[in-house]
Amino acid sequence: MEVNPPVNITRFEQLEPGDLFIYMSDRGSCYALKTEKTRDGDPSDILILGPEFPYDAKESALLKWQPTTVVSFGKSYQIILPTNPSAWFLNGDTRTAICLAVCGEDVYVCTNGGSSPGRFFQCFVDMKTGRIIENRLPGISAYTNQWKIALPGVEVRTILDYSSKVSP
C-alpha cells in the first residue's frame, strides 16, 4: 500500500531540525517547522507557519518546546518562490504576517522570536537546518511575502500557499 503524501505520526522530540510537520493543539492547528537547539542548550522551538496561527498569534512566531504528537512530512517538501518582480523587495520591514528572506541560496522564515505575540523580536529561521538567527542575516538578502510549500509525489501537492497575498 502506498500513502501519498508519505507521513509519519510521531512525537515532536523525534523530529530533526528543519522537519516540516502539522502542529496540533487545543488552541489550533497549523504547519510548523522544528528549529535547532539554541546556543544556551534550550530545547528546540516550534516555528509556526500558518495558515492559521494558534495562541492568538497574528504572525509567524516561535513557540517553546512541547511534548506533543505531530504529523511529520520530514524534509520532503519544496519551497516555491515567486518569479514575478513585484513580489520581491529589499527591506524586511515591509513584511506581512509571514515572509521569507532569501540570502544567497538559503531560505529563511522571518519570524517573531519574542516571549509573547505582543513582544516582537526579529529572528530568522533557516528552513533547511532549523537554525535560528537573531537580528541580521549573514549576507545580501531579498524578501518576499508570496511563496508556497508543496509536497512532491506522483503529483506535486501545494499544502501552504501565500502566493496570492498582496506585496507591499
Z-matrix of the N, CA and C atoms (Angstrom, degrees):
N
C 1 1.446
C 2 1.528 1 108.93
N 3 1.314 2 115.86 1 136.78
C 4 1.454 3 121.45 2 177.55
C 5 1.518 4 109.03 3 -109.92
N 6 1.312 5 116.15 4 134.35
C 7 1.464 6 122.43 5 176.68
C 8 1.519 7 106.89 6 -109.81
N 9 1.330 8 116.19 7 129.21
C 10 1.459 9 120.57 8 -178.47
C 11 1.519 10 109.56 9 -130.78
N 12 1.312 11 118.91 10 120.93
C 13 1.460 12 126.70 11 0.39
C 14 1.530 13 110.50 12 -78.32
N 15 1.333 14 116.33 13 156.73
C 16 1.457 15 118.41 14 177.10
C 17 1.533 16 110.07 15 -66.86
N 18 1.314 17 116.93 16 129.25
C 19 1.460 18 122.16 17 179.32
C 20 1.523 19 108.78 18 -130.82
N 21 1.304 20 114.65 19 162.92
C 22 1.455 21 121.80 20 175.84
C 23 1.520 22 107.28 21 -135.96
N 24 1.324 23 117.15 22 121.42
C 25 1.460 24 120.81 23 175.03
C 26 1.520 25 105.93 24 -86.80
N 27 1.321 26 115.67 25 118.19
C 28 1.459 27 120.22 26 -173.06
C 29 1.522 28 109.62 27 -149.99
N 30 1.307 29 116.22 28 -177.25
C 31 1.458 30 122.24 29 176.40
C 32 1.526 31 108.82 30 -93.71
N 33 1.327 32 116.22 31 149.15
C 34 1.464 33 121.49 32 179.83
C 35 1.528 34 111.22 33 -53.74
N 36 1.326 35 116.53 34 -38.96
C 37 1.470 36 120.97 35 -177.83
C 38 1.525 37 112.21 36 -61.19
N 39 1.330 38 117.95 37 -25.18
C 40 1.461 39 122.16 38 -177.10
C 41 1.531 40 113.08 39 -82.66
N 42 1.324 41 117.39 40 -12.37
C 43 1.464 42 121.28 41 -179.31
C 44 1.523 43 110.76 42 -72.39
N 45 1.322 44 115.44 43 158.33
C 46 1.463 45 122.53 44 172.99
C 47 1.526 46 108.79 45 -99.47
N 48 1.337 47 118.81 46 151.39
C 49 1.458 48 119.57 47 175.18
C 50 1.538 49 110.70 48 -56.26
N 51 1.324 50 116.34 49 136.45
C 52 1.458 51 122.21 50 -177.73
C 53 1.519 52 113.22 51 92.69
N 54 1.335 53 118.35 52 -6.66
C 55 1.467 54 121.05 53 178.04
C 56 1.526 55 110.17 54 -71.92
N 57 1.324 56 115.76 55 139.33
C 58 1.458 57 123.94 56 176.29
C 59 1.522 58 108.19 57 -94.38
N 60 1.333 59 116.47 58 137.70
C 61 1.466 60 119.97 59 -178.98
C 62 1.521 61 110.57 60 -153.87
N 63 1.321 62 115.08 61 168.82
C 64 1.461 63 121.05 62 172.49
C 65 1.518 64 106.71 63 -97.74
N 66 1.322 65 115.48 64 119.24
C 67 1.461 66 123.02 65 176.70
C 68 1.526 67 107.48 66 -88.76
N 69 1.324 68 117.20 67 126.46
C 70 1.461 69 121.72 68 -178.44
C 71 1.527 70 109.30 69 -121.07
N 72 1.330 71 115.47 70 132.31
C 73 1.458 72 120.09 71 175.31
C 74 1.520 73 108.71 72 -149.57
N 75 1.300 74 116.12 73 171.05
C 76 1.459 75 119.63 74 176.90
C 77 1.529 76 111.34 75 -72.71
N 78 1.326 77 117.27 76 -7.59
C 79 1.474 78 122.43 77 179.41
C 80 1.520 79 112.25 78 -104.43
N 81 1.339 80 117.51 79 11.32
C 82 1.454 81 121.55 80 178.24
C 83 1.512 82 112.07 81 126.08
N 84 1.324 83 115.04 82 157.19
C 85 1.464 84 121.58 83 178.95
C 86 1.521 85 109.34 84 -120.49
N 87 1.325 86 116.18 85 151.57
C 88 1.460 87 120.43 86 179.36
C 89 1.522 88 109.25 87 -162.89
N 90 1.316 89 115.85 88 170.73
C 91 1.458 90 120.98 89 171.33
C 92 1.523 91 107.15 90 -77.61
N 93 1.332 92 115.35 91 149.72
C 94 1.457 93 119.99 92 -177.11
C 95 1.527 94 109.34 93 -153.79
N 96 1.321 95 115.01 94 168.69
C 97 1.455 96 123.13 95 -179.66
C 98 1.523 97 107.95 96 -132.35
N 99 1.335 98 117.35 97 140.55
C 100 1.459 99 120.16 98 176.33
C 101 1.520 100 109.20 99 -84.92
N 102 1.333 101 116.42 100 136.21
C 103 1.464 102 120.92 101 178.77
C 104 1.527 103 110.02 102 -96.54
N 105 1.331 104 115.02 103 169.46
C 106 1.466 105 120.96 104 171.85
C 107 1.522 106 108.38 105 -73.87
N 108 1.325 107 115.75 106 163.11
C 109 1.459 108 119.64 107 170.93
C 110 1.515 109 108.26 108 -66.25
N 111 1.324 110 117.66 109 151.96
C 112 1.462 111 121.05 110 179.86
C 113 1.518 112 110.62 111 -78.93
N 114 1.328 113 115.10 112 170.44
C 115 1.465 114 120.45 113 177.15
C 116 1.521 115 111.28 114 -58.54
N 117 1.349 116 116.24 115 -31.25
C 118 1.459 117 120.50 116 -178.39
C 119 1.520 118 112.13 117 -77.12
N 120 1.348 119 117.13 118 -2.56
C 121 1.447 120 120.79 119 179.73
C 122 1.516 121 114.03 120 83.78
N 123 1.348 122 116.65 121 8.42
C 124 1.463 123 119.73 122 176.51
C 125 1.516 124 109.04 123 -62.05
N 126 1.336 125 117.64 124 153.38
C 127 1.470 126 119.52 125 177.01
C 128 1.530 127 111.45 126 -61.12
N 129 1.317 128 116.00 127 162.55
C 130 1.461 129 121.54 128 179.22
C 131 1.519 130 110.77 129 -60.38
N 132 1.331 131 115.71 130 148.04
C 133 1.458 132 121.96 131 176.87
C 134 1.516 133 109.86 132 -95.63
N 135 1.329 134 115.00 133 171.19
C 136 1.454 135 123.68 134 174.94
C 137 1.530 136 106.62 135 -110.90
N 138 1.325 137 117.07 136 118.21
C 139 1.458 138 122.30 137 176.77
C 140 1.521 139 107.33 138 -92.43
N 141 1.332 140 117.81 139 110.63
C 142 1.463 141 120.05 140 -179.10
C 143 1.527 142 109.75 141 -83.25
N 144 1.349 143 115.28 142 135.63
C 145 1.464 144 122.45 143 -174.69
C 146 1.528 145 114.02 144 -114.99
N 147 1.309 146 118.34 145 -9.04
C 148 1.460 147 120.30 146 179.67
C 149 1.513 148 112.21 147 96.39
N 150 1.309 149 120.06 148 -164.83
C 151 1.461 150 125.87 149 10.63
C 152 1.519 151 113.90 150 -74.68
N 153 1.328 152 118.92 151 -24.77
C 154 1.461 153 122.10 152 172.14
C 155 1.523 154 107.06 153 -100.51
N 156 1.339 155 116.38 154 150.97
C 157 1.454 156 120.47 155 -178.08
C 158 1.529 157 109.83 156 -115.70
N 159 1.342 158 118.11 157 124.68
C 160 1.471 159 120.32 158 179.99
C 161 1.528 160 111.96 159 -75.05
N 162 1.306 161 116.02 160 170.05
C 163 1.470 162 124.15 161 174.03
C 164 1.530 163 112.83 162 60.27
N 165 1.315 164 117.28 163 37.15
C 166 1.468 165 122.95 164 176.79
C 167 1.526 166 113.84 165 62.97
N 168 1.309 167 117.87 166 14.45
C 169 1.464 168 120.69 167 176.57
C 170 1.526 169 108.58 168 -71.32
N 171 1.317 170 116.55 169 143.71
C 172 1.460 171 122.52 170 179.74
C 173 1.519 172 112.24 171 -106.24
N 174 1.337 173 115.70 172 -1.88
C 175 1.454 174 121.20 173 -176.15
C 176 1.519 175 109.94 174 -155.57
N 177 1.312 176 115.35 175 175.36
C 178 1.451 177 121.04 176 174.71
C 179 1.530 178 108.91 177 -56.78
N 180 1.334 179 116.05 178 137.92
C 181 1.466 180 120.39 179 -178.59
C 182 1.526 181 109.15 180 -153.21
N 183 1.318 182 115.03 181 165.30
C 184 1.457 183 121.49 182 175.67
C 185 1.518 184 109.24 183 -98.24
N 186 1.327 185 115.80 184 126.60
C 187 1.458 186 121.27 185 174.18
C 188 1.519 187 108.12 186 -104.65
N 189 1.305 188 117.00 187 147.19
C 190 1.455 189 121.27 188 177.87
C 191 1.521 190 110.37 189 -67.91
N 192 1.327 191 115.94 190 155.67
C 193 1.451 192 124.19 191 178.88
C 194 1.526 193 110.42 192 -49.41
N 195 1.318 194 115.48 193 141.26
C 196 1.466 195 121.61 194 177.44
C 197 1.525 196 109.00 195 -140.66
N 198 1.324 197 117.72 196 140.26
C 199 1.465 198 120.24 197 176.33
C 200 1.531 199 108.61 198 -80.07
N 201 1.318 200 117.02 199 90.94
C 202 1.456 201 120.97 200 -173.10
C 203 1.520 202 111.45 201 -134.94
N 204 1.311 203 115.97 202 158.64
C 205 1.459 204 122.53 203 174.41
C 206 1.519 205 108.19 204 -88.05
N 207 1.338 206 116.44 205 139.30
C 208 1.462 207 121.53 206 -177.65
C 209 1.527 208 110.39 207 -132.93
N 210 1.329 209 114.83 208 159.83
C 211 1.462 210 122.46 209 170.57
C 212 1.527 211 105.03 210 -100.89
N 213 1.321 212 117.14 211 107.86
C 214 1.460 213 121.29 212 -173.03
C 215 1.528 214 112.51 213 -98.07
N 216 1.342 215 114.93 214 135.31
C 217 1.464 216 122.66 215 171.56
C 218 1.524 217 109.85 216 -102.68
N 219 1.330 218 117.37 217 -4.32
C 220 1.454 219 121.57 218 -178.10
C 221 1.521 220 111.46 219 64.19
N 222 1.317 221 115.86 220 -141.34
C 223 1.469 222 121.46 221 179.44
C 224 1.526 223 111.52 222 -100.70
N 225 1.321 224 117.48 223 11.60
C 226 1.470 225 121.78 224 -178.69
C 227 1.519 226 110.62 225 -86.99
N 228 1.314 227 115.44 226 67.04
C 229 1.459 228 120.30 227 176.92
C 230 1.518 229 109.42 228 -143.57
N 231 1.316 230 115.45 229 160.27
C 232 1.464 231 121.69 230 179.39
C 233 1.522 232 109.45 231 -119.59
N 234 1.316 233 115.68 232 142.42
C 235 1.467 234 121.76 233 170.77
C 236 1.516 235 105.57 234 -99.50
N 237 1.317 236 116.83 235 124.27
C 238 1.464 237 121.24 236 179.22
C 239 1.523 238 107.69 237 -108.01
N 240 1.323 239 115.21 238 112.59
C 241 1.466 240 121.93 239 -177.98
C 242 1.529 241 110.30 240 -92.97
N 243 1.326 242 117.40 241 157.05
C 244 1.461 243 120.27 242 -178.94
C 245 1.524 244 112.26 243 -76.65
N 246 1.313 245 115.83 244 154.28
C 247 1.465 246 121.60 245 173.42
C 248 1.528 247 110.94 246 -110.59
N 249 1.309 248 117.07 247 -5.99
C 250 1.460 249 122.36 248 178.46
C 251 1.533 250 109.30 249 -74.21
N 252 1.334 251 119.45 250 123.07
C 253 1.461 252 121.04 251 -178.47
C 254 1.526 253 114.29 252 -56.15
N 255 1.328 254 117.51 253 -33.76
C 256 1.466 255 119.58 254 -177.52
C 257 1.533 256 112.57 255 -73.45
N 258 1.323 257 118.34 256 -7.48
C 259 1.464 258 121.73 257 179.62
C 260 1.527 259 112.55 258 -85.54
N 261 1.325 260 117.63 259 -6.36
C 262 1.460 261 122.32 260 -177.13
C 263 1.523 262 111.26 261 -111.12
N 264 1.346 263 116.44 262 147.55
C 265 1.458 264 121.60 263 176.95
C 266 1.525 265 109.52 264 -148.93
N 267 1.317 266 116.21 265 163.31
C 268 1.464 267 121.40 266 -173.95
C 269 1.520 268 114.53 267 -95.32
N 270 1.332 269 117.52 268 -17.07
C 271 1.452 270 120.77 269 -172.99
C 272 1.525 271 110.16 270 -112.97
N 273 1.318 272 117.06 271 119.80
C 274 1.454 273 121.55 272 179.14
C 275 1.510 274 113.81 273 -68.35
N 276 1.332 275 118.17 274 -11.75
C 277 1.463 276 120.87 275 179.15
C 278 1.523 277 112.10 276 -70.05
N 279 1.321 278 117.80 277 -16.67
C 280 1.462 279 120.82 278 -178.94
C 281 1.526 280 111.98 279 -95.55
N 282 1.309 281 116.66 280 18.77
C 283 1.456 282 121.64 281 -177.90
C 284 1.523 283 111.30 282 -70.69
N 285 1.323 284 114.61 283 163.33
C 286 1.463 285 121.43 284 174.24
C 287 1.529 286 107.84 285 -105.59
N 288 1.314 287 116.67 286 -162.94
C 289 1.468 288 121.06 287 -176.12
C 290 1.522 289 113.23 288 -55.25
N 291 1.303 290 116.76 289 -30.96
C 292 1.463 291 119.24 290 176.35
C 293 1.517 292 109.23 291 -145.32
N 294 1.300 293 114.96 292 123.88
C 295 1.460 294 122.60 293 -171.22
C 296 1.524 295 107.99 294 -136.94
N 297 1.333 296 115.78 295 147.24
C 298 1.453 297 120.59 296 173.98
C 299 1.519 298 109.76 297 -108.42
N 300 1.316 299 115.41 298 146.12
C 301 1.451 300 122.56 299 171.73
C 302 1.526 301 106.35 300 -115.74
N 303 1.320 302 116.18 301 133.79
C 304 1.457 303 120.71 302 175.70
C 305 1.515 304 106.62 303 -112.55
N 306 1.322 305 115.43 304 122.79
C 307 1.462 306 122.40 305 -177.03
C 308 1.523 307 105.84 306 -124.97
N 309 1.341 308 116.10 307 107.59
C 310 1.457 309 119.44 308 -171.25
C 311 1.517 310 107.42 309 67.23
N 312 1.324 311 117.16 310 -121.02
C 313 1.467 312 121.77 311 176.77
C 314 1.523 313 112.19 312 -106.41
N 315 1.331 314 117.57 313 2.06
C 316 1.458 315 121.67 314 -177.51
C 317 1.527 316 110.41 315 -91.96
N 318 1.345 317 115.42 316 142.50
C 319 1.459 318 121.79 317 -178.75
C 320 1.522 319 108.71 318 -111.51
N 321 1.326 320 115.63 319 129.83
C 322 1.457 321 122.54 320 -178.59
C 323 1.522 322 109.98 321 -123.32
N 324 1.328 323 116.42 322 145.66
C 325 1.457 324 121.63 323 170.67
C 326 1.521 325 106.69 324 -91.85
N 327 1.335 326 116.86 325 127.21
C 328 1.462 327 121.86 326 172.97
C 329 1.530 328 105.72 327 -79.13
N 330 1.314 329 117.49 328 125.64
C 331 1.461 330 118.95 329 -173.06
C 332 1.513 331 112.74 330 -144.69
N 333 1.323 332 115.00 331 166.55
C 334 1.455 333 122.21 332 176.72
C 335 1.529 334 108.46 333 -92.65
N 336 1.319 335 116.09 334 114.23
C 337 1.457 336 121.01 335 177.76
C 338 1.517 337 112.16 336 -97.88
N 339 1.343 338 116.97 337 12.31
C 340 1.462 339 121.25 338 -179.66
C 341 1.514 340 112.49 339 -68.42
N 342 1.324 341 115.30 340 167.81
C 343 1.463 342 121.09 341 -176.43
C 344 1.529 343 113.72 342 -75.12
N 345 1.338 344 116.68 343 -11.42
C 346 1.467 345 120.86 344 176.91
C 347 1.525 346 108.21 345 -155.11
N 348 1.343 347 118.37 346 163.89
C 349 1.466 348 119.79 347 -179.19
C 350 1.535 349 113.40 348 -56.65
N 351 1.316 350 117.73 349 -30.67
C 352 1.463 351 121.06 350 -179.03
C 353 1.515 352 115.04 351 -83.14
N 354 1.319 353 117.77 352 -7.78
C 355 1.473 354 121.87 353 -179.19
C 356 1.517 355 109.01 354 -110.78
N 357 1.330 356 116.86 355 94.91
C 358 1.457 357 120.74 356 -175.25
C 359 1.525 358 111.00 357 -80.72
N 360 1.331 359 115.07 358 129.20
C 361 1.461 360 123.06 359 173.04
C 362 1.517 361 106.35 360 -137.56
N 363 1.323 362 117.02 361 111.15
C 364 1.468 363 121.56 362 -174.02
C 365 1.520 364 112.29 363 -65.47
N 366 1.335 365 114.24 364 127.26
C 367 1.456 366 122.63 365 174.24
C 368 1.515 367 108.44 366 -137.20
N 369 1.311 368 115.89 367 162.22
C 370 1.457 369 123.06 368 174.74
C 371 1.520 370 107.10 369 -128.56
N 372 1.334 371 116.60 370 138.32
C 373 1.458 372 120.66 371 178.17
C 374 1.519 373 108.37 372 -119.38
N 375 1.329 374 115.84 373 122.51
C 376 1.459 375 122.21 374 177.75
C 377 1.531 376 107.93 375 -68.81
N 378 1.327 377 117.51 376 120.26
C 379 1.458 378 120.98 377 -175.27
C 380 1.527 379 112.35 378 -68.00
N 381 1.311 380 117.87 379 -26.41
C 382 1.459 381 120.67 380 -178.91
C 383 1.528 382 111.80 381 -78.52
N 384 1.330 383 116.78 382 -41.95
C 385 1.463 384 120.60 383 -172.68
C 386 1.522 385 114.33 384 -108.74
N 387 1.337 386 117.61 385 -16.76
C 388 1.455 387 120.94 386 -175.71
C 389 1.519 388 113.47 387 78.35
N 390 1.327 389 117.59 388 6.18
C 391 1.472 390 121.16 389 -179.02
C 392 1.523 391 110.44 390 -68.38
N 393 1.333 392 117.07 391 134.16
C 394 1.460 393 123.22 392 178.56
C 395 1.525 394 108.71 393 -95.13
N 396 1.328 395 115.63 394 128.95
C 397 1.464 396 121.49 395 176.47
C 398 1.517 397 107.43 396 -117.27
N 399 1.315 398 116.85 397 126.00
C 400 1.456 399 121.33 398 179.21
C 401 1.528 400 109.80 399 -92.98
N 402 1.308 401 115.83 400 138.98
C 403 1.459 402 125.76 401 173.76
C 404 1.520 403 115.37 402 74.27
N 405 1.333 404 120.62 403 -78.67
C 406 1.464 405 121.89 404 -171.60
C 407 1.519 406 112.24 405 -121.59
N 408 1.321 407 114.19 406 147.17
C 409 1.467 408 120.14 407 174.88
C 410 1.528 409 109.90 408 -79.29
N 411 1.328 410 117.81 409 158.33
C 412 1.461 411 121.13 410 -173.60
C 413 1.532 412 115.84 411 -81.63
N 414 1.313 413 118.92 412 16.89
C 415 1.463 414 119.60 413 -179.90
C 416 1.513 415 111.94 414 -175.68
N 417 1.334 416 115.68 415 -163.12
C 418 1.453 417 122.57 416 -179.45
C 419 1.524 418 109.00 417 -71.53
N 420 1.335 419 116.44 418 134.89
C 421 1.462 420 118.88 419 -176.53
C 422 1.521 421 112.01 420 -140.32
N 423 1.313 422 114.16 421 160.22
C 424 1.462 423 123.07 422 172.74
C 425 1.526 424 106.24 423 -134.45
N 426 1.326 425 116.10 424 156.72
C 427 1.460 426 121.69 425 -173.21
C 428 1.521 427 111.02 426 -123.03
N 429 1.342 428 114.82 427 153.31
C 430 1.458 429 120.25 428 174.07
C 431 1.524 430 109.98 429 -148.19
N 432 1.328 431 114.88 430 144.24
C 433 1.458 432 121.60 431 173.64
C 434 1.521 433 110.80 432 -100.22
N 435 1.331 434 116.76 433 -2.29
C 436 1.462 435 121.69 434 -175.28
C 437 1.526 436 109.96 435 -114.41
N 438 1.319 437 116.32 436 108.66
C 439 1.456 438 121.43 437 -176.90
C 440 1.515 439 109.35 438 -161.98
N 441 1.336 440 115.78 439 169.48
C 442 1.462 441 122.27 440 -179.66
C 443 1.524 442 110.05 441 -139.47
N 444 1.324 443 114.92 442 157.92
C 445 1.460 444 121.64 443 166.56
C 446 1.521 445 106.03 444 -117.59
N 447 1.328 446 115.72 445 131.28
C 448 1.459 447 121.18 446 179.77
C 449 1.522 448 109.48 447 -129.57
N 450 1.319 449 114.61 448 152.43
C 451 1.462 450 121.17 449 175.99
C 452 1.511 451 108.70 450 -104.82
N 453 1.343 452 117.28 451 129.60
C 454 1.460 453 119.31 452 178.11
C 455 1.524 454 110.16 453 -74.96
N 456 1.293 455 115.73 454 164.56
C 457 1.461 456 121.65 455 178.80
C 458 1.509 457 108.46 456 164.56
N 459 1.304 458 116.29 457 -158.28
C 460 1.454 459 120.23 458 176.46
C 461 1.524 460 108.52 459 -55.78
N 462 1.301 461 115.20 460 -39.10
C 463 1.461 462 122.47 461 177.76
C 464 1.521 463 106.50 462 -134.14
N 465 1.349 464 117.39 463 129.63
C 466 1.464 465 120.16 464 179.28
C 467 1.527 466 108.02 465 -64.72
N 468 1.336 467 115.86 466 131.16
C 469 1.461 468 121.46 467 -176.97
C 470 1.525 469 109.68 468 -118.37
N 471 1.328 470 116.86 469 117.54
C 472 1.454 471 121.26 470 176.18
C 473 1.524 472 108.59 471 -76.46
N 474 1.340 473 116.33 472 126.92
C 475 1.461 474 119.36 473 -179.80
C 476 1.522 475 112.79 474 -112.32
N 477 1.322 476 117.75 475 -21.98
C 478 1.457 477 122.03 476 178.70
C 479 1.508 478 106.66 477 -139.42
N 480 1.331 479 117.78 478 123.45
C 481 1.448 480 120.95 479 -171.84
C 482 1.524 481 111.66 480 -131.80
N 483 1.319 482 115.79 481 107.88
C 484 1.453 483 122.04 482 173.72
C 485 1.525 484 110.69 483 -109.15
N 486 1.341 485 117.10 484 17.24
C 487 1.464 486 120.50 485 -175.16
C 488 1.514 487 113.92 486 -73.39
N 489 1.315 488 118.45 487 -19.82
C 490 1.471 489 119.27 488 -177.75
C 491 1.519 490 111.89 489 -97.48
N 492 1.311 491 117.81 490 3.06
C 493 1.471 492 120.94 491 178.35
C 494 1.522 493 108.81 492 -70.52
N 495 1.292 494 116.00 493 151.52
C 496 1.455 495 121.53 494 -178.09
C 497 1.511 496 110.10 495 -81.59
N 498 1.309 497 117.15 496 132.49
C 499 1.463 498 122.35 497 176.60
C 500 1.518 499 109.69 498 -76.92
N 501 1.333 500 116.64 499 158.07
C 502 1.453 501 119.75 500 176.84
C 503 1.510 502 111.52 501 -66.34
